[in-house]
Amino acid sequence: MTAASDHRGAGRPAPVPARGHGSIRRLSLLERLARADAPPIVSVVAPSGFGKTTLLTQWAEHDGQAFATVPLEEADNDPKVLLSRIAAALDAVEPIDRRVFDALTSPGSSIAGLVVPRLGSALLSRTSPVALVLDDVHVLRNSECRASLSMLADHVPPGSRLVLSGQVEPPLRIARLRAEGRVMEIGPGDLSLTCEEASSLLGSAGIVLDEHEVAELHRRTEGWPAGLYLAALYIREGAPFGRVAASFGGDDKFVSEYVESEFLSRISGQQRAFLTRTAVLERMCGPLCDAVLELSGSAVGLADLARSNLLLVPLDRRGKWYRYHHLFRDMLLAELDRLEPELIPVLRRRAAAWCLRNDLPESALEYSIAAGDVEAVAGLMGRLVLPAYQQGRVTTVQRWFRWLQDRGGIGKHPMAAVLASVICVVTGRPAEAERWADVVDQWQFGGARTDDPPAEAWAALVRAVLCRGGVKQMRADADEAVRRFAAEGIMAPIATLCQGLARILAGDLDGGDASFADAVVIATEAGAPEGLAEALSERSLVAMARGDWSGAEVLAEQARSTLRRAGIEDSYATTLVCAAQARAAQHRGDAQAARQHLASAQRTRPMLTYAFPHLAVQARIELIRVHLTLGDLAGARTLMQEVDELLRRRPGLGSLIGEAQALRDRLANERGSSLPGASSLTTAELRLLPMLSTHLSFAEIAAEMSLSRHTVSSQAISIYRKLGAGSRSQAVARSRELGLLEG
C-alpha cells in the first residue's frame, strides 16, 4: 500500500530570497545583526508587513557566514516535519550526522529524548558558523514543536545564530535569555522606517513626493513598511496623494479597508476576480490557477504581477511557483468571503482535483480539508496514512484523523476507521485503538455494511491484532486476513505475522515458524522494514526454543540490521528485536551487551500495550528471562507486573499464560536484593522520562500528557529515586549515561 507523498515535493517549492523595487537597505539593523559579539539567539517580532523577511534576506545576501533558512507553514505543526526541515536546511549547508535523519524517520522515536538531542549535537559539532533562520514562527501552535525550538536554542554554538522571526514572541524562555544576555530582540519600533527610509522606499517604487508629503505619509503610516509600499502602488496608479494619505493608518485594518474600498474598485472585474479567487491557494503556478479559475493564461498574469510589485513572492528560480504576501492574501480572502463566500469551497475542490491529477495527493488532501470535503478526505487518507506514518509524521496523521472524526467521517468510512485503529495500535494508544475497532465491528456486524473488500481485509487484521476473543479466534481472524490480503493484492506482512503468532500461542512451533518465514518474504517484497524486523526476531526466538543458538543470533542481528538500514531507531518492533538480541548476548556470556539491549528495549516498551497483547506479553517475557539470568530481580518484577496487567485485560493468550506462570513462580522463589533501579522504571515512568529533558514545567507536562500535576510529580519523584538522582537535571543526566535518553 504505497502512495506518492508531496510534503517535500513539487507542491512545496523552496522560497527564493529576492529583492526588487519596494525594498530598501536597513543599514542600521544589518550592522546590529552582523556584529561579531552579537548574542546567539535573535528574535524578530512584529505584525505582518514590517519587513521581517526582507531584513533577513538582506542579511543573508550580505553576510559572510552561511545561512540555513526555513520559512514555516501550517504543515510544520508536526515536530517530525519541522525538525526534518531544519535538519535538511542545515545539511544543505554542511552535511550532518545521518543518525539525525534516522531518528526523524522512526515512527516511535521520542522528540525530546532522541530527535532534538541528536539535532542539537549536529548543530554544536559544525565546523563553521551558521545562521539558522526560522521565518513565520508564529504559525507553530503545536506544543511539541514549540518545546523543541526552546530545547534547540540551548545547542547554538559560538559564532552561530538561531533566528526566530514571526508576529508574536517566539516559544523561548525570553526572560531567562534576556537575563543571560543571549538574545537580541528586534521589534516593530526597530523595523519601522525612518522618514529618510520612507523617502527611499517611495523613490524605489517610482513615486516622487516633496518633503512635506513624505513626512505626512510617514506620520500617517507610523513608518509601517507595508502601508508605505501599498500607498506608493496606489499613488502610482493615479490616486491623488491627499486621498491616499488620509486613508492610511499604522495598522493593517486601515490598509485592508483601503484595499477593499479603493484598490479593488479601481481595477477591472477580471483582475479583481483573479486576485481574490486565487487567494484560496497556498501557493500558485499558472496551470493550477487555470484549473481553479477555469480559464487560461494565468502564468502570464502571475509573471506580470510579480514584476509589478512585491505582493507576489517567488518560490523558485524558474518563475513558476508563487505565493501572495501574507498580509495581501488575508485582505484578498476577506474580500472573497464578503463578495463570493459560496465560491470558496468550490475553488478549493478544484485545487484539490488539480493536485490529484498532478501527483500531489497530500496537497489535494489539505485543499479537501480546507473545502470541508469529508468524502474526498476519507478517500485520500486511505492512500496517505500509512506512508505518512512510515515517514514518522504521526502528528500529521493524528491531525487528519481528528479532522475527520470531528465531522463524523470515520464511522461512515470503514477504511478510515480501520486505519485509525491500526495507527493507534502501533503508536501505543490502546483505548483509541479499541474504540475504532468497535466502530469497525459495528460496520461489519451491525447490519449496515457496505461492500469494501480492502476494508474487510484490514478489519480481520485488526481483530487478530487486538486478540479480544482469545487465541482460537485470533487464528481464525489472522487466517481470514491473510486470505483477503492475498485476494486484494495487498502486501502486508503483519497479517502473516499474526497468523504465525497465533500458531505459536496454540503450541504449533513449526507452523508458526513457517508463517514467519512467509512474512519475511512478504516484508522484503513490500519494503516493510518493521514487519521484516519483527518476523526475523520471531524466527530467532523459535530457533532459541529449538536450541539453535547460532542460528538465533544470526537472525537477531539481521533483525537489528534491518531497522538500522531503514534508518528506524524506535518503533513497535524495536522491543522484540532488542529482547532477541539480549537473549542471544546473555547466552554467549556477554552481560554488558545484554544490558545495553535491555536499556534500548526500555525506550520503546511503552509502545507495546494491550492493543498488541501477544507481542507485548511475549516481548516482556523474553526480557524477564534476561533480567533473571543477570540477577536483576527489580527489573524482572517490574516487567512481571506489566505482564500480569496485560493478561488481566487479555486472558486468552494461549501458551504465554503458562510461560508467565513459570516465571512468576521462579520470581517467587528468588532470594536476593530487589532494590528498584533504572531497570525497574515502569512504562508510565518511561513515557514521562523524555519530557523531563524539556523546559516544560510539571504543570505544562501534565497538560501535554493529559495527566494530573500530582501524577506527574509523583512519577518524577519515583524516577529520581530509581535513578539515584536528587533533581530533575540529575535524572536527565543519569538517563543519558544509561542510554535511556540521548544527549
C-alpha positions in Angstrom: 0.0 0.0 0.0 2.0 2.9 -1.3 1.4 6.4 -2.4 3.3 9.4 -3.6 3.8 12.0 -0.8 4.3 15.6 -1.7 5.0 17.2 1.7 8.6 17.7 0.4 7.9 17.7 -3.4 6.8 20.0 -6.2 3.8 21.1 -4.2 6.1 22.8 -1.7 8.8 24.6 -3.6 11.6 26.3 -1.6 11.3 30.1 -1.4 13.9 32.1 -3.2 15.2 35.2 -1.5 14.5 38.0 -3.9 14.8 41.7 -3.8 13.2 44.2 -6.1 11.7 47.6 -6.2 10.0 48.5 -3.0 12.7 47.2 -0.7 15.4 49.3 0.9 18.6 48.5 2.7 18.1 48.5 6.5 21.7 49.5 7.2 21.5 50.1 11.0 19.7 46.8 11.6 22.1 45.0 9.4 25.0 46.4 11.3 23.5 45.2 14.6 22.9 41.7 13.2 26.4 41.4 11.7 28.3 42.3 14.9 30.8 39.6 15.9 29.8 39.8 19.5 26.1 39.6 18.9 24.1 37.1 21.0 23.4 33.6 19.7 19.6 34.0 19.6 17.9 36.6 17.5 14.1 37.3 18.0 12.5 39.4 15.2 8.9 40.1 16.2 6.4 42.4 14.5 3.0 42.3 12.8 2.7 41.5 9.2 4.1 44.0 6.7 7.0 45.2 8.8 9.7 43.8 6.5 10.9 41.0 8.7 11.6 38.6 5.8 13.1 41.4 3.7 15.5 42.2 6.5 16.6 38.6 6.9 17.0 38.2 3.2 19.3 41.3 3.1 21.3 39.9 6.0 21.8 36.6 4.2 22.8 38.3 1.0 25.5 40.4 2.5 26.8 38.5 5.5 29.8 36.3 5.1 28.5 33.3 7.1 26.3 30.5 5.8 22.6 30.8 6.2 20.1 27.9 6.5 16.6 29.4 6.1 13.3 27.6 6.8 10.1 29.5 6.0 7.5 27.9 8.2 4.0 26.8 7.2 0.9 25.3 8.7 2.1 21.8 7.8 5.1 22.3 10.0 2.9 21.8 13.1 4.3 18.3 13.3 7.6 18.0 15.3 9.0 15.4 12.9 8.2 17.6 9.9 9.5 20.8 11.5 12.7 19.2 12.7 13.2 17.4 9.3 13.1 20.7 7.5 15.6 22.2 9.9 17.9 19.2 9.6 17.6 19.4 5.7 18.4 23.1 5.7 21.5 22.5 7.9 22.5 19.5 5.9 22.4 21.6 2.7 25.0 24.0 4.2 27.2 21.3 5.7 26.4 17.6 5.9 25.2 16.5 9.4 25.2 13.1 11.0 22.9 10.6 9.2 21.7 9.4 12.6 19.7 12.6 12.9 17.6 11.6 9.9 17.3 8.0 11.2 15.7 9.4 14.4 13.4 11.7 12.4 12.0 8.9 10.2 11.5 6.5 13.1 7.7 6.4 13.8 8.2 5.8 17.5 11.3 8.0 18.2 10.9 10.4 21.1 11.3 14.1 20.1 12.6 15.2 23.4 14.5 12.0 24.2 16.2 11.3 20.9 15.5 13.6 18.0 16.3 17.1 19.5 19.4 15.9 21.3 20.8 14.4 18.1 19.9 17.5 16.1 21.3 19.7 18.8 24.6 17.7 18.8 24.8 18.1 15.0 24.4 21.9 15.4 27.0 22.0 18.1 29.5 20.0 16.1 29.5 22.1 13.0 32.9 23.1 11.6 31.9 26.6 10.6 29.2 29.0 11.9 25.7 29.1 10.5 22.7 31.3 10.9 19.6 29.1 11.2 16.7 31.3 10.3 13.1 30.2 11.0 10.7 32.6 9.4 7.0 32.9 10.3 7.5 31.0 13.6 4.1 32.3 14.8 2.4 29.6 12.7 3.7 26.9 15.1 0.9 26.1 17.6 1.8 22.5 18.3 3.3 22.4 21.8 5.9 19.8 21.0 7.1 21.9 18.1 7.4 24.9 20.4 9.2 22.9 23.1 11.6 21.5 20.5 12.7 25.0 19.4 13.2 26.0 23.1 15.5 23.0 23.6 17.3 23.6 20.3 18.2 27.1 21.5 20.5 25.6 24.1 22.6 24.0 21.4 23.7 27.1 19.4 27.5 27.0 19.3 29.7 30.2 19.5 29.6 32.2 16.2 26.3 30.6 15.0 22.9 32.1 15.4 19.3 30.9 15.8 16.9 33.4 14.3 13.2 33.2 15.1 11.0 35.6 13.1 7.3 36.0 13.5 4.3 38.0 14.5 4.4 37.1 18.2 7.1 36.4 20.8 8.9 33.1 19.9 8.4 30.0 22.0 11.6 30.6 24.0 12.3 31.4 27.6 12.8 35.1 26.7 13.1 36.4 30.2 15.9 33.9 31.0 17.7 34.6 27.7 17.5 38.4 28.4 19.0 37.9 31.9 21.8 35.8 30.4 22.4 38.3 27.6 21.9 35.6 25.0 19.1 37.2 22.9 18.9 40.1 20.5 15.4 41.4 20.2 14.2 43.4 17.1 10.6 44.7 17.3 8.2 47.0 15.5 10.0 50.1 16.7 13.2 48.8 15.2 11.6 47.8 11.9 9.6 51.0 11.4 11.1 53.1 8.6 12.6 56.5 9.3 11.4 59.4 7.2 14.6 59.1 5.1 14.0 55.4 4.6 10.4 56.1 3.7 11.5 58.5 1.0 13.9 55.9 -0.4 11.2 53.3 -0.5 8.8 55.6 -2.3 11.5 56.6 -4.8 12.3 52.9 -5.5 8.7 52.4 -6.4 8.8 55.3 -8.9 7.0 57.8 -6.7 8.4 61.3 -6.2 6.9 63.3 -3.4 8.0 66.5 -1.8 9.5 66.6 1.7 6.2 67.6 3.4 4.2 64.9 1.6 6.8 62.2 2.6 6.7 63.4 6.2 2.8 63.3 6.2 2.6 59.8 4.7 5.3 58.7 7.2 3.3 60.1 10.0 0.1 58.5 8.8 1.6 55.1 8.4 3.8 55.4 11.5 6.7 54.1 9.4 4.9 50.8 8.7 6.7 49.5 5.5 3.7 47.7 4.1 1.5 50.7 4.5 4.0 52.9 2.8 4.6 50.5 0.0 0.9 50.0 -0.7 0.4 53.7 -0.7 3.1 54.0 -3.3 1.4 51.5 -5.5 -1.9 53.3 -5.3 -0.3 56.7 -6.0 1.5 55.2 -9.0 -1.9 54.0 -10.3 -3.2 57.6 -10.2 -4.8 58.0 -6.8 -4.3 61.6 -5.5 -1.8 61.9 -2.7 -4.2 63.6 -0.3 -6.8 60.8 -0.6 -4.2 58.1 -0.1 -2.6 59.7 2.9 -5.9 60.3 4.6 -6.9 56.6 4.2 -3.7 55.0 5.7 -3.0 54.3 9.3 -0.4 52.4 11.3 -2.1 49.0 11.2 -3.4 46.6 8.7 -7.1 47.4 9.5 -6.8 50.8 7.7 -4.9 49.3 4.7 -7.4 46.4 4.5 -10.3 48.9 4.3 -8.4 50.9 1.7 -7.8 47.8 -0.4 -11.5 47.0 -0.3 -12.8 50.5 -0.9 -10.2 51.8 -3.3 -7.7 49.4 -4.9 -10.1 46.6 -5.8 -12.7 49.0 -7.0 -10.2 50.7 -9.3 -9.0 47.5 -11.2 -11.0 45.6 -13.8 -13.5 43.0 -12.7 -11.4 40.3 -14.4 -8.3 41.4 -12.4 -10.2 41.5 -9.2 -11.6 38.0 -9.7 -8.2 36.7 -10.5 -6.7 38.2 -7.3 -9.5 37.3 -4.9 -10.2 33.8 -6.2 -6.5 32.7 -6.4 -6.1 33.8 -2.8 -7.5 30.4 -1.7 -4.3 28.9 -2.9 -1.4 28.4 -0.5 1.0 28.6 -3.5 0.3 29.2 -7.2 1.5 28.3 -10.6 0.0 29.0 -14.0 -1.7 25.6 -14.6 -3.1 25.5 -11.1 -4.6 28.9 -11.4 -6.0 28.0 -14.8 -7.7 24.9 -13.3 -9.1 26.8 -10.3 -10.4 29.7 -12.3 -11.4 27.6 -15.3 -9.6 29.9 -17.8 -6.2 30.0 -19.5 -3.1 32.3 -19.5 -2.6 32.6 -15.7 1.1 32.0 -16.0 1.5 35.3 -17.9 -0.7 37.1 -15.3 1.4 35.8 -12.5 4.6 36.9 -14.1 3.2 40.4 -14.8 2.1 40.7 -11.2 5.4 39.5 -9.9 7.2 42.2 -12.0 4.8 45.0 -11.0 5.2 44.8 -7.2 6.3 42.8 -4.2 2.8 41.5 -3.2 3.6 38.3 -5.1 6.5 36.3 -3.7 8.5 34.0 -6.0 9.1 30.5 -4.6 11.5 29.1 -7.2 14.1 30.4 -9.6 12.2 29.5 -12.7 9.3 31.9 -12.1 6.8 29.0 -11.9 5.6 28.9 -8.3 4.5 32.0 -6.3 2.6 32.9 -3.2 0.9 36.2 -2.1 2.4 38.3 0.6 0.6 37.1 3.8 -0.9 40.4 4.5 -2.2 40.9 1.0 -3.6 37.3 0.9 -5.5 37.9 4.1 -7.1 41.0 2.6 -8.0 39.2 -0.6 -9.5 36.3 1.2 -11.6 38.7 3.3 -12.9 40.3 0.2 -13.7 37.0 -1.4 -15.5 35.9 1.7 -17.5 39.2 1.6 -18.4 39.0 -2.1 -18.5 35.3 -3.1 -18.4 33.1 0.0 -20.2 30.3 -1.7 -17.3 30.1 -4.2 -14.6 29.4 -1.7 -15.1 25.6 -1.2 -15.7 25.2 -5.0 -12.3 26.8 -5.7 -10.6 24.7 -3.1 -12.1 21.5 -4.6 -10.9 22.5 -8.0 -7.4 23.0 -6.5 -7.6 19.5 -4.9 -8.6 17.9 -8.2 -5.7 19.6 -10.0 -3.2 18.4 -7.3 -4.6 14.9 -7.5 -4.1 14.9 -11.3 -0.6 16.2 -10.9 0.6 13.5 -8.4 0.3 15.8 -5.4 -2.1 13.8 -3.2 -1.2 15.3 0.1 -1.8 18.9 -1.2 -5.1 17.5 -2.6 -5.9 16.3 0.9 -5.1 19.6 2.5 -7.3 21.5 0.0 -10.1 19.0 0.5 -9.8 19.6 4.3 -10.0 23.4 3.7 -13.0 22.8 1.4 -14.7 20.7 4.1 -15.0 17.7 1.7 -15.3 14.8 4.0 -15.7 12.2 1.3 -12.6 13.3 -0.5 -10.6 13.4 2.7 -11.6 9.9 3.7 -10.7 8.5 0.3 -7.3 10.2 0.2 -6.4 9.2 3.7 -6.7 5.6 2.6 -3.7 6.3 0.3 -1.7 8.6 2.6 -2.0 7.5 6.2 0.4 4.5 6.1 3.1 6.3 4.0 3.0 9.3 6.4 3.3 7.0 9.4 6.3 5.3 7.8 7.9 8.7 7.4 7.5 9.3 11.2 4.8 12.0 10.7 2.5 10.6 13.4 1.3 14.1 14.5 0.2 14.9 10.9 -1.7 11.6 10.7 -3.4 12.3 14.0 -4.5 15.8 12.8 -6.1 14.2 9.7 -8.0 11.7 11.9 -9.1 14.4 14.3 -10.5 16.5 11.4 -12.4 13.5 10.0 -13.6 12.4 13.4 -14.9 15.9 14.3 -17.1 15.8 11.2 -18.4 12.2 11.8 -16.4 10.9 8.8 -14.6 8.0 10.4 -17.6 6.0 11.4 -19.0 6.3 7.9 -15.8 5.2 6.1 -14.7 1.8 7.3 -11.2 2.0 5.8 -10.6 5.2 7.8 -11.8 3.5 11.0 -9.6 0.5 10.3 -6.5 2.7 9.6 -7.3 4.8 12.7 -7.2 1.6 14.8 -4.0 0.3 13.2 -2.2 3.5 13.8 -3.3 3.7 17.4 -2.1 0.1 17.9 1.4 0.7 16.6 1.8 4.0 18.4 0.8 2.7 21.8 -2.7 4.2 22.2 -4.8 1.2 23.2 -8.0 2.9 24.3 -8.4 4.7 21.0 -7.4 1.5 19.1 -10.2 -0.4 20.7 -12.7 2.5 20.2 -12.1 2.5 16.4 -12.1 -1.3 16.4 -15.6 -1.1 17.9 -16.6 1.2 15.0 -15.3 -1.4 12.5 -17.2 -4.2 14.3 -20.4 -2.2 14.1 -19.9 -1.6 10.4 -19.2 -5.3 9.8 -21.7 -6.9 12.1 -24.3 -4.2 12.7 -26.3 -4.8 9.6 -25.4 -1.7 7.6 -22.2 -3.0 5.9 -21.2 -1.6 2.5 -19.1 -3.5 0.0 -15.5 -2.7 0.7 -13.2 -5.7 0.3 -9.9 -4.0 1.3 -11.6 -2.7 4.5 -12.8 -6.2 5.2 -9.2 -7.5 4.9 -7.9 -4.9 7.3 -10.8 -5.3 9.7 -9.9 -9.0 10.0 -6.3 -8.0 10.7 -7.4 -5.5 13.4 -9.4 -8.3 15.2 -6.4 -10.6 15.1 -4.0 -7.9 16.4 -6.3 -6.9 19.3 -7.0 -10.6 20.1 -10.1 -9.8 22.2 -11.6 -13.3 21.6 -8.6 -15.5 22.6 -6.1 -17.4 20.5 -8.5 -19.6 18.7 -10.4 -16.6 17.4 -7.1 -14.8 16.7 -6.0 -17.6 14.5 -9.3 -17.6 12.5 -9.1 -13.8 12.1 -5.4 -14.0 11.0 -6.2 -16.7 8.5 -9.0 -14.6 7.1 -6.8 -11.5 6.9 -4.1 -13.4 5.1 -6.6 -14.9 2.6 -8.3 -11.5 2.0 -5.0 -9.6 1.6 -3.9 -12.2 -1.0 -7.2 -11.8 -2.9 -6.9 -8.0 -2.9 -3.1 -8.0 -3.7 -2.3 -6.2 -0.5 1.3 -6.7 0.6 1.1 -6.5 4.4 3.4 -8.8 6.4 1.6 -8.0 9.7 -1.2 -10.4 8.7 1.1 -13.3 8.2 2.9 -12.4 11.4 -0.3 -12.6 13.4 -1.0 -15.9 11.7 2.4 -17.2 12.9 1.9 -15.8 16.4 -1.5 -17.5 16.7 0.1 -20.8 15.8 2.9 -20.3 18.3 0.4 -19.5 21.1 -1.5 -22.6 20.2 1.7 -24.7 20.6 2.4 -25.2 16.9 6.1 -24.2 16.7 6.7 -25.5 13.2 3.6 -23.9 11.8 4.4 -20.6 13.4 7.9 -20.6 12.0 6.6 -21.4 8.5 4.3 -18.3 8.8 7.2 -16.2 10.0 9.3 -17.3 7.0 6.4 -16.3 4.7 6.3 -12.9 6.5 10.0 -12.4 5.8 9.4 -12.9 2.1 6.3 -10.6 2.0 8.0 -7.9 4.1 11.1 -8.0 1.8 9.0 -7.7 -1.3 6.8 -5.0 0.2 9.7 -2.9 1.5 8.3 -3.1 5.1 11.3 -3.0 7.4 9.3 -3.0 10.7 7.5 -6.2 9.6 10.7 -7.8 8.4 12.5 -7.0 11.7 9.6 -8.5 13.7 9.5 -11.6 11.5 13.2 -12.2 11.8 13.0 -11.7 15.6 10.2 -14.2 15.9 12.3 -16.7 13.9 15.2 -16.0 16.2 13.1 -16.9 19.2 11.9 -20.0 17.5 15.5 -21.0 16.9 16.2 -20.5 20.6 13.3 -22.7 21.6 14.9 -25.4 19.3 18.3 -24.9 20.9 19.8 -23.4 17.7 21.6 -20.5 19.3 24.0 -19.8 16.5 21.1 -19.5 14.1 19.1 -17.5 16.6 22.0 -15.0 16.9 22.3 -14.5 13.2 18.5 -13.9 12.9 18.5 -11.4 15.8 21.4 -9.5 14.2 19.6 -9.5 10.8 16.5 -8.0 12.5 18.5 -5.2 14.1 20.4 -4.6 10.8 17.1 -4.3 9.0 15.9 -1.4 11.2 19.3 0.2 11.1 19.5 0.1 7.3 16.0 1.6 7.1 17.0 4.4 9.4 14.5 3.3 12.0 15.6 3.9 15.6 12.4 3.2 17.6 9.2 1.5 16.6 6.7 -1.0 17.8 9.1 -3.8 16.5 12.2 -2.5 18.4 11.4 -4.0 21.8 11.1 -7.6 20.4 14.3 -7.1 18.4 16.2 -5.9 21.5 14.7 -8.8 23.5 16.0 -11.3 21.0 19.4 -9.7 20.9 19.6 -9.5 24.7 18.8 -13.2 25.0 21.5 -14.1 22.4 24.1 -11.9 24.1 23.3 -13.4 27.5 23.6 -16.9 26.1 27.1 -16.2 24.8 28.1 -14.7 28.1 28.2 -11.0 27.1 26.4 -9.5 30.1 27.4 -5.9 29.1 25.8 -6.3 25.6 22.7 -7.9 27.1 22.3 -4.9 29.5 22.7 -2.5 26.6 20.0 -4.3 24.7 17.7 -4.2 27.8 18.2 -0.4 28.1 17.3 0.0 24.4 14.2 -2.1 24.9 13.1 0.3 27.7 12.8 3.2 25.3 10.2 1.5 23.2 8.5 -0.8 25.7 5.6 1.7 26.4 4.6 1.4 22.7 3.6 -2.3 23.3 0.2 -2.2 25.0 -2.8 -4.4 25.4 -3.8 -3.3 21.9 -1.0 -5.6 20.7 -1.3 -8.0 23.6 0.5 -11.1 22.2 3.6 -9.1 21.1 3.5 -7.0 24.3 3.5 -10.1 26.6 5.9 -12.1 24.5 8.5 -9.4 24.4 8.3 -8.8 28.2 8.6 -12.5 28.9 11.8 -12.7 26.9 13.1 -9.6 28.7 12.2 -11.1 32.1 14.3 -14.1 31.3 17.4 -12.0 30.6 16.8 -9.9 33.8 16.6 -13.0 35.9 19.8 -14.5 34.4 21.6 -11.3 35.1 20.3 -11.3 38.7 18.2 -8.2 38.2 15.2 -9.0 40.3 13.8 -5.5 40.4 13.7 -5.2 36.7 12.2 -8.7 36.3 9.5 -7.9 38.9 8.5 -4.6 37.2 8.1 -6.4 33.9 6.2 -9.2 35.6 3.7 -6.7 37.0 3.2 -5.4 33.5 2.6 -8.9 32.1 0.0 -9.6 34.8 -1.8 -6.4 33.9 -1.7 -7.3 30.2 -3.1 -10.8 30.9 -5.8 -9.3 33.1 -7.0 -7.4 30.1 -6.3 -10.2 27.6 -6.6 -13.5 29.5 -6.7 -15.8 26.5 -3.2 -15.7 25.2 -2.5 -19.4 25.0 0.9 -20.7 25.8 2.0 -17.3 27.0 -0.1 -17.9 30.1 1.9 -20.9 31.1 5.2 -19.2 30.4 4.2 -16.3 32.5 3.2 -18.5 35.4 6.6 -20.4 35.3 8.4 -17.1 35.5 6.1 -15.9 38.2 6.9 -19.0 40.3 10.6 -18.6 39.7 10.5 -15.0 40.9 8.6 -16.0 44.0 11.4 -18.4 44.9 14.3 -16.0 44.1 16.1 -14.5 47.0 18.3 -11.5 46.8 18.3 -7.7 46.6 15.5 -6.3 44.6 16.1 -2.6 45.3 14.5 -0.6 42.5 16.9 0.8 40.0 16.9 2.1 36.4 15.7 -1.2 35.1 12.6 -1.1 37.2 11.2 2.1 35.6 7.5 1.4 34.7 6.0 2.1 31.3 4.3 5.2 32.7 7.7 6.5 34.0 9.4 5.7 30.7 6.7 7.8 28.9 7.4 10.7 31.3 11.2 10.5 31.2 11.8 12.3 27.8 9.5 15.1 29.0 11.8 15.8 31.9 14.6 16.8 29.4 12.4 19.7 28.1 12.0 23.1 29.6 8.3 22.4 30.4 7.1 22.7 34.0 5.4 19.8 35.7 2.1 21.6 35.1 2.8 22.0 31.4 3.9 18.4 31.1 0.7 17.3 32.8 -1.4 19.3 30.3 0.6 17.8 27.4 0.3 14.2 28.6 -3.4 14.6 29.8 -2.4 13.7 33.4 -2.8 15.5 36.7 0.1 17.5 38.0 0.1 15.3 41.1 0.6 12.2 38.9 3.5 13.8 37.0 5.1 14.9 40.3 4.8 11.5 42.0 6.1 9.7 38.9 9.0 12.1 38.6 10.0 11.5 42.3 9.9 7.8 41.6 12.1 8.2 38.6 14.6 10.2 40.7 14.7 7.5 43.3 15.2 4.7 40.8 18.0 6.6 39.0 19.7 7.7 42.2 19.2 11.3 41.3 18.4 14.2 43.6 16.9 16.6 41.0 15.4 16.7 37.5 18.6 17.7 35.8 20.5 14.8 37.6 17.8 12.4 36.5 18.2 13.5 32.9 22.0 13.3 33.0 21.8 9.8 34.6 19.3 8.7 31.9 21.7 9.8 29.2 24.5 7.9 30.8 22.3 4.7 30.7 21.2 5.2 27.1 17.6 5.9 28.0 17.9 9.4 26.6 20.3 10.9 24.1 22.4 14.0 24.6 
